[in-house]
Amino acid sequence: MNIQNTILGLLMSGPKTGYVLKQMFDSSLGFFAGASFGSIYPTLRKCEEVGLVKMDLEIQNGRPNRKVYSLTPKGRKGFLSALRADLIVSPYRNEFLTKLFFFSYLDAREREGFVRDYIRYVSEKMDRLAELDTLAGVEPDAFQEMCYGFGIRYVRELARNARKLQKEVERHDDPGRKRKGTLRSGKRTQG
């Protein structure tokens, strides 16, 4: 889903400020959908202009006024239409895997450094997911819990594969190891 439809989906559970939406992106959706304030607020303005959301200004004494956004019937209909649309699976892109493909051009220290950095990244992702209890103060429904569980299992598997890869890279870089091979049609052949 694009950012507009994701914002509309977050507003399905009730009115929210741009700040709360950002918290939800960072906490609940951060694993698979990110957004910055620089994209959230322009999207909210655009949604308001076309009648998908309405903005109410909450006057606060001694503090800046708050803009609270809520879904209009047109916004609700638009979100549900986007949710029901055919699934479009984006191609999986992973910069680490692309670099791994070309690791033979790096020395052992560089290769091992990239793998350590990737393991650290995956571990931090795992820690972030483990800290999540709620959707920024909103009680998650059963499907949001399923999404969270899927995310935990996915990142756990990434961590397991990254640790396995680290051992493979270290074994490959062992100076006493002799092995030649090429990849052809997805199969390793000894050469």
N, C-alpha and C positions, 0 to 999 in steps of 0.2 A: 504494500500500500504506500502511496505517496504521503508526504507530510500533511497535506490538507486533510486527507481522509483519516489519517491517524489522529490528528487533532480533533476532528469531528467525532471519532470513536471515543476518545477520552472524555469528550463533553457529554456523551450519552449518559454517563452516571450522574451528571449534574453540573451546575455552573462552576467555573474555575477561573483563576487569574492566569496570566501568562507565566508568572513565576511558578505557580503550582503545576502547570503543564510542563514546564522545563524540568521540575523535580521528578515528575512522572517519567519523562523521557530518560532522565539520567538514572533513575532507580529501576523502574519496572521494565522499561523498553530498551534500556541501554545495551542490552546484550545483542539485540538484533535491529534496532531502529534508533538512530540518534537524531537530535536536532539541537541547534543553538538558539539563543535568544534572537540572533540575527536572521533566523529563518522562521521562528515561531511568530514573532510579532508582525512581520509583513504578511504572513499567511493568515493570521487572524484579521488583519485589516482588509485583505482581499475577500475573505469569507464574509466579513461584515458588509462590504460593498455589494456583494452579489446576493445577500440575504440568507446566507447559510447559518450565520450566528448573529446574535445581537449583543451589544456591549452596554452594560450598566455601570455608571460611575458611582462608586461608593465613596462618600465623603467621610474622611477620617480627621478627627481633631488632633492637631499636633503632629500629624504624619501625612505623608503624601497620599492623595486620593488613589483608590484602587480601581482598575478597570476589570470588571468581572464579565466573563463571556459565557453565554449560554446558547444552546442549540435551538434553532427555529424548526418548525415542522419541515421546511424545505431542506434544512441541513440534516435532519434526521433521515429523511427520505433519500437524500444524496449519499449519506454514509451507508445506509442499508443496501442501496443499489451497488455501491463500490464493494461492499462486503460480499455480496452475492455474485459478483462478476467472476468470470473464469479466472482460475488461479494462474498467475504468471510467475514462473520460477526463474529468478535471475541467475545468470551464470555465476558459479562460485569463483570468487577471486580472492587470492591469498598471496600477499606480497612475499611472505616467508617461503611459501612453496615455490614461487617463481625463482627466488634467489637460490633455494636448495637445488633446483634443476641445474644451476650454473656453478655450484660449489667447487667443481674441479678447477676453476680459475682462481680460487682463493687458497691461501696457505692454511695449514691446520689450525693455527691460533685464531684466524679470522672465522673459519667455519665453526669452531667450537664456541666462539664468542656469540655468533648469530644464534646458535642453538640455545645457549644459556639465556640470551635476551628473549627468545621466543618462549622458553619455559617460564621465565619471570612474568612475561605478558599474560600467559595462560593462567598462571597462579594468581595474579592480581585479578583477572576476570573471575576466577573461581571464588576468590575472597569476596568480591563485590556481590556476586550472586548469593553467596552464603549469608550475607548481611541483610538481604532483602526479606522483610516480613510482610509488608503491605505495599500497595500501590500508592505511595506518598499519602498515607492516611486513609485510603479507601480500602475497604475490606474486599479482597479478591474473590471472584466467583470461581466455580469449579474449573472452568476452561482456562482462566488466568493461572490457577494453580497448576493445571496440566502443562501450560506453556512454561511456567517456571521450572517444573520438574524436568521437562524436555531440555531446557537450557542447562540445567545442572548436569544432566547425563551427557549432553553434548560436550560441555567444557571439560568434564571429567575424562571423557574419551580423548579429547585433544591433549590433555595433560599426560595421559597414559602413553599416547603415541609420541608425544614430544620427548618423554623420558626414554622411550625405546629408541627413537631416532638418535638421541644423544649418545647412547651406547654404541649404536651402529657407526656413527661418525667417529667416535673415539677408536673403535676397532679398526675402521678404515684407515685412520691416521697413524695407527701403530706401525712404526718403521719396520718391524720384523714380519709384517704381513705382506704376502705377495699374492696379487690377484688381478687378473685382467678380465674384462668383460664388456660387452656392448649391449645396448637395448635395441631389440628389433621386434616390432609388432607386439610390444608389451612383454616380451620374454627375454630373460637374461641368457646370453649364450657365452660360453667360455671361448676366449680367443687366444 
